[in-house]
């Protein structure tokens, strides 16, 4: 049965996206903006308080080209996760800097700050989603007489606790107004990619007809990680149980370490599942596997407005090769684009742009303005 593209809660599974799009474009919502990632570059567009759109573009890593083993199944998922986190943190830093008035803006995050942020985020992830479920389940087991021990039921209950904590966390942050705006930009990102993959001209009205849900979303990846962890951690715990006679706190530490060790396996499997969902979206089994992630996107994506869709389109346009954009990008977007003076050059269709940086010789302003035409 054909999908209703006017229903924001129904993703369009029609056709084989792998045939329609030679590259799997992806992205991420940031503060008042969208990061889009192409084959060899990524771009971030941010709506500034002055009303213009800040846009900058940077190259993606060439490590997989130089080291082919990074493209091997399972390994590519772990590499993609780390690489995406690095780009995502940098894009988030840019958006945090550009989404506030210039007089209030702080210096952009440097590499040390990004590394520190990633480390803190990793420690929080381990503490909240690995240590807390293990310790909580062990505590619960102690209250009921240690009936679960370290067997199958312990791993299943612990996984359920982890999923409940994860869902509760997402629901709680969705109530924050600023996070809701990020979720709107998340919806704009999905709509833009879906419209492109189905041959649309990226006019806001065309883009807005598509669903905010998408099978390649990182939310799908996270829920796949949670579900696959049930199987992987259970099998791993049964094959390599904790030593006999170990104290309960020692068992907690043991299970935490085992889960950290097995996390690359879980991430690799989830990534392969996500690729399968993108390439075989019409298969009934694949659609069933993707359903939990799509349901979860009802929390993590919201309906965007036209201004937010325009930001997503400009970010996407910056990562698509010029020859592929012919006849596919709009001529009706009217927001002024402020381009970063570092990074990769950006060519836009019918956009009034200005280069942020040193004044042009003979000019008394701090930005040069020009109009690009297709």
N, C-alpha and C positions, 0 to 999 in steps of 0.2 A: 504494500500500500504506500503510495507516495506520501512524503512528509509535508507538513504544513509549515512553510518557511516563515509565515506570519506569526506562528506561535513561538515566543521566545524560549519556551521550555522544551522544544523538540529540535534536536540536531538533525541536519540533513545528511543521511547515509547514502543518498543516491549516487550511483556511479562509483568508479574506482579512482580515488583521489591520486593514487600513485601514477595513473596514466595521465591525469589532467595536469598535474603539477610535477615538473622534473626535479624539484627540490622541495623537501618538507620544511616550509617556513614555520618558525615558531616565535614565541615572544613572552613577554612578562609585563604585568602592570606594575607601575611604580607610582611614586607620589605625584599626582596631577599629570600623569603621562604614561607612555607606553614604550617599552623596549622591544624592537623587532630584530630577529636574527635571520640572515640570509646565508648563502653558500660560502661567502668569503668575508663577510662583514656584518657588523651589528650596528644598530642606530638607536638612539633614544630621543624621543620628542616629548617636551614638557610644556604645558600651558603655563605661562608666567603670569604674575598678578597684573602686569601691564596689558595683557590681552594677546600678546604675540606668542609664537611657538618657538621655543629654543630647540635646535636640532643639531646633533653632532653624531658623527659616524666613525667607527674604528674597525680595524681588521680583526678577524677571528684568528685563533691559533692555527698554525700550520703543522702542529705536532703530528696529527694523524697521517699527513702526507709524508713527513720525514720518517715516521715510525709506523709502518703498516700494521704492526701487531696491535696497535691501539684500535684498529677497526675490527678485530676479531670479535665474534659473538661473546657476550658476557663482559669481556674487557671493555668494549666500546661503551657499554652502559655505565660502568664505573667512571670512565674518563669523561663521558658526557655530563655526568652529575657534577663532578668537581669543576669542570670547565664552565658549566652553566651557573654554578654558584659564584664563581669568580666574576663572570660578566654581570650577573644579576646584582651582586653587591656594588660593583662599580656604577652600574646604571642607577641603582637606588641612591648612591651618594650624589650623583649628578642631579637627580631629580630633587633631592632634599635641598640642594644648594640653589637650584634655579626656580623652585616653586615658591620662594619667599621674596619679598621686595629686596632689591639690590643692596639697599643700605643696611638690611638685616642679615644678609647672606654671610655665612661663614666660609672659610677656605674649604675647597673641595677635599674630600677624603684622599689621603695619599695611600701608597701601597702598604705602609706599615699599619695605618688605621684600618684598611680593608682586611689585612691579615688578622689583626686583633679582633675585628668584628666577626670574621668567619670562625675563629677559635672559640669565642664566647658563644656564638650560635651553636657550634658543634657540642660544646659542653652542656648547654641548656637542652639540646636535643637528647643527648645521652641521659642526662639527669631526669628529664620529664617523661620521655617515651621509652626508656630502657630500664633505668634504675628504679623509678617509682613503680611501674607495673610489677616488676619482680619482687621488690620489697613489700609492696602492698599485698600481693598474692601469697607470699610466704607468711606475712602477718595474719592474713585471713585463715590460712591453713593451720597455723598454730592455735587459733581460737577454736577451731572445730576438731582439734585432736590429731592434726598431721595426717589426715586421710588421703591427701593428694600426693604427698611426698615430692618426688621429682619425676613422676610418671607423666603419662599422656594428659591427664586432667589438669595438672599444674600448667603445662604449656598452653593448653586451650584456654583456661581461665585467665592466665596472664595476658594472652593475646587479646581476649575480649576486653579486659581492663584497659589495655593500650589503645584499642580502637575507641572505647568510650571516652577516654581522656582526650584523644585527638578530635573527636566530633564535638565534645564539649568546648574545647579550645577554639575551634573554628566558629562555632555558634556564638560564643561569648564575644570574640573580636568583631563579628559581623554586626554587633549592636553599636559599635563605635562609629560615629558619623564619618570621621576621616577614613576609616577602613572601608566603609561602605562606598566612598568615592573611589578608592583603589579598586574595589570589586566592580564598579561601573566601568573603569578603564579596562579591567580584565575582560568584561563583556565586549567592549569595543574592539579589543585585540582579537578575540575569537571571531566576531562578526566579520572583520576585515579579512582575515585569513580565509574564512569559509567562502566569502564572496569571491575572492581571487581564485580559489581552487575550483570554483564552479563557473568561471568565465565571465564574471560580471565586470562592467566598468565601475571603478571604485568611487562612484558618487555616493554621498552619505545616504541618500534615500534607498539606493540599491543595497548598500551594506547593511542598513538597518533591518532589511527584510529577513536576514539570516538569524539563526539561533545564537544565543550567548554560550551554548554548550558545544564542546569540541572534543573529539575522541583522543586527540594528542595532547590534551591539557596536562600540565604538571600535577593538577589535582588528581587526575586519573592515575598518574605515576605514584603519588603518595598512597592512595587507597589500595593500589595493587601491591605496593610494598607492605602495607599492613596485612593484607589477606595472604600474600605469599609467605610472610613471616610466620604465620600459624604453622604451615607445613614445614618450612625449612628449619625453624627453631625446634619444632617437635621432633623431627627426624634427627637433627643434630644433637639434641638433648638425650635422646634414647640411645644413639650410637656412642656418645661420649658423655656418660652420666658423671655427676660430681663424685668425688671419692666417698667411700663408705665412712659413716660416723662423723662427717663434717658438721660443724655447727650451722645453725640456720643462717646466720649472717655470712658465714663462709660460702654457703650455697648460693646466697644472693649475689655475692661478688663473682662467684664462678659463672652463674648464668649471665650476668652482665657482660663479663669478658667474652663468653662464648657468643653472645649476640653481636657484640662489636666485631668479632672475628668473622662471623657469618654475614654481616651487613653487606659487604660487596657482592656476595652470592645473591642475596635478596634483591639488591639494586640492579644487578645484571639481569636477573630473570624478569623483573618488572619492566626494564627498558625493552627487552625483547618482546614482551607482551604488548607494550605500547606500540611498537613498530608493527606488530601483527595486526593490531586494531586499526592502524592507519591504512595498511595495505589491503586488508580484507574486511572492510567495514560492512559489507553486505552479508557475510557469513553469519548464520544464526548463533552459532556457538561463540564466535568472537563478539557479537553484539551483546550476548548475555554476560560475557566477562567484562565488557566495558560499562555495563549498566550502573554498577555501584559508583564508579567515578563520575558518571554523568549526573546521577542523583546528587552527589556531593557538590557538584558545580552549581546546583540550585542555591547553595549557600555562598560559594566563592565567586559567583558572577552575578551582576545586576544589570538591568537595562541602562545603557548609556544614553546621554543626550547627543545632539548633533555636534556640538563643540568637541566633545570627547571622541566621537567617531572621527572628526577631522584630524585630531592629534594622532590617532592610530593610523590613519591613511598616510599622513606625511611621514611617519616613522617607517611604515612598510615600503613606501615609495623609495625611500633612501637606500634600501637594501636589495631592491630588484634591479637586475641589469637593464640598461637603457633600452636595448633591443626588445626585451620582453614586455616593456611598458607601453609600447606603441598602441594607441587606441584603447588602453585599459585604465588610464589615470584621468582624473577629472580636470576640467578647466574652470570650475566654479568655486573652488575654495578660495577664500579671500583673506584669511588671517596672515599677517606679516610674519615671515620666517626669519629668525635670527640664527645665523649659522655660526658654529664655533670656529675659531681661527686656528685650531689644531685638529688633528685627526685627518680622516680621508675627505677628499672633496665630494660635495654633494650637488647633484644636478636634479632640479625639480621642474615639473611641467607647469607653466603659467603661474609662477609664484613670485610675489614681491619679496625679495630677500635682502638682508643686510649682513655684512660680515662683522662680527663682534671682535673688537681688538683695537689696534692702533688707528688713529685718525688717518684718513687719506690725505696725502699732501695737498695743501690748498684748501682743506675743509676745516670747518670749526666745530664739527661734530665728532663723536667718538664711534661712529658706525658709518660704513659706506653702504649705499643702497643701490640696488639694481633690480631690474625685472627680467626674469628668465622666461623665454618662450619656447614652446615645443617646436 
